[in-house]
Amino acid sequence: MTNMPPYPQPTQAYYLQLPDNMQAWLTNPAFPRTAKYDPAWVLENDMGPHVLWMTEWALEAVDIKPGMKVLDLGCGRGTSSIFLAREMQAQVWATDLWIPAEENEVRIAAAGLSDQITAMHAEAHALPYEEGFFDLIISIDAYQYFGTADLYLGAMHSLLKPGGQLAVVMPGVTRELPDGPPAHLKDYWDWEFCCFHTADWWQQHWAKTGLMQSVQTDVLEDGWKRWLEWTLVGNHARIGPYVDSVGGNEADMLRDDAGEIFCFNLVVARKGD
Ligand SMILES: C[S@@+](CC[C@H](N)C(=O)[O-])C[C@H]1O[C@@H](n2cnc3c(N)ncnc32)[C@H](O)[C@@H]1O
């Protein structure tokens, strides 16, 4: 995980003359806030299945008020941080490892949100924040890279205020795969998918620590279809070579799976008062 993944660079050009079905996907009524955002901007900063859809879904499960202090952990190119600042009037600390803070500062300034968002380059095990600083920690398509360790939840717990919330959205699996992938996914499998887990696994993973109250999970309805749609939009719109983590075959993998294994999980919990 230390090498830069082969994500498209922000300067990459996109051709957004999309066919009608793809235009319709991008204005999904389940994500009305996201529908206001230019898909070309989301694509330029793309690091995984539509980050604004996932952020909007997570926000349905948390209490957030204007001015709250939010840590966006593993924010990538800061798209979700800009969304949180704009939509929720939050004060956001956009924190990431692979993307330098200076790069995110440029995007944040272009969005006119430099007074609301602080870009930070940090590793998830060495976060430069005071204990009890945040009202909300949100993490989209990133927590699986570090949060599967038994003790990691302690770091989140200590950064939250009493009553603070933690909400993470991650790609996951519908059943645990202790023996590796099922036959229909063997040709596609990236060994790093071992960090994908079920919603129940995450529920137990947090609940067993006793650190957080009311650990709740949800599975995004037809999450694999949203993932496939976003992959197809990217494949259609992207100009120039790009290889995803399964050798350019992500769309085929998702179609062949048809939701049997791949899904998106949300895990939410609150620190006690
Ligand atoms: C798949 S990208 C998703 C980025 C963004 N949340 C999005 O959905 O567009 C995963 C992100 O997790 C971050 N990440 C992975 N391991 C990390 C670590 N140990 N500490 C901090 N961030 C990490 C990476 O820097 C990367 O931006």
Ligand as a Chemical Component Dictionary entry (heavy atoms), coordinates in Angstrom:
data_LIG
# 
_chem_comp.id                   LIG 
_chem_comp.type                 NON-POLYMER 
_chem_comp.pdbx_formal_charge   0 
_chem_comp.three_letter_code    LIG 
# 
loop_
_chem_comp_atom.comp_id 
_chem_comp_atom.atom_id 
_chem_comp_atom.alt_atom_id 
_chem_comp_atom.type_symbol 
_chem_comp_atom.charge 
_chem_comp_atom.model_Cartn_x 
_chem_comp_atom.model_Cartn_y 
_chem_comp_atom.model_Cartn_z 
_chem_comp_atom.pdbx_ordinal 
LIG C1  C1  C 0  -9.280  4.302 -2.656 1  
LIG S1  S1  S 1  -8.622  5.841 -2.127 2  
LIG C2  C2  C 0  -10.112 6.715 -1.719 3  
LIG C3  C3  C 0  -9.903  8.183 -1.595 4  
LIG C4  C4  C 0  -11.170 8.991 -1.349 5  
LIG N1  N1  N 0  -11.732 8.759 -0.038 6  
LIG C5  C5  C 0  -12.180 8.687 -2.418 7  
LIG O1  O1  O 0  -13.102 7.880 -2.164 8  
LIG O2  O2  O -1 -12.030 9.225 -3.518 9  
LIG C6  C6  C 0  -7.991  5.395 -0.526 10 
LIG C7  C7  C 0  -7.375  6.546 0.245  11 
LIG O3  O3  O 0  -6.980  6.044 1.511  12 
LIG C8  C8  C 0  -5.813  6.713 1.895  13 
LIG N2  N2  N 0  -5.041  5.879 2.799  14 
LIG C9  C9  C 0  -4.680  4.594 2.629  15 
LIG N3  N3  N 0  -3.909  4.187 3.638  16 
LIG C10 C10 C 0  -3.781  5.246 4.477  17 
LIG C11 C11 C 0  -3.102  5.453 5.688  18 
LIG N4  N4  N 0  -2.393  4.475 6.254  19 
LIG N5  N5  N 0  -3.189  6.669 6.273  20 
LIG C12 C12 C 0  -3.908  7.658 5.715  21 
LIG N6  N6  N 0  -4.591  7.519 4.547  22 
LIG C13 C13 C 0  -4.507  6.325 3.938  23 
LIG C14 C14 C 0  -5.043  6.947 0.620  24 
LIG O4  O4  O 0  -4.167  8.035 0.754  25 
LIG C15 C15 C 0  -6.140  7.124 -0.418 26 
LIG O5  O5  O 0  -6.345  8.464 -0.748 27 
# 
loop_
_chem_comp_bond.comp_id 
_chem_comp_bond.atom_id_1 
_chem_comp_bond.atom_id_2 
_chem_comp_bond.value_order 
_chem_comp_bond.pdbx_ordinal 
LIG C1  S1  SING 1  
LIG S1  C2  SING 2  
LIG S1  C6  SING 3  
LIG C2  C3  SING 4  
LIG C3  C4  SING 5  
LIG C4  N1  SING 6  
LIG C4  C5  SING 7  
LIG C5  O1  DOUB 8  
LIG C5  O2  SING 9  
LIG C6  C7  SING 10 
LIG C7  O3  SING 11 
LIG C7  C15 SING 12 
LIG O3  C8  SING 13 
LIG C8  N2  SING 14 
LIG C8  C14 SING 15 
LIG N2  C9  SING 16 
LIG N2  C13 SING 17 
LIG C9  N3  DOUB 18 
LIG N3  C10 SING 19 
LIG C10 C11 SING 20 
LIG C10 C13 DOUB 21 
LIG C11 N4  SING 22 
LIG C11 N5  DOUB 23 
LIG N5  C12 SING 24 
LIG C12 N6  DOUB 25 
LIG N6  C13 SING 26 
LIG C14 O4  SING 27 
LIG C14 C15 SING 28 
LIG C15 O5  SING 29 
# 
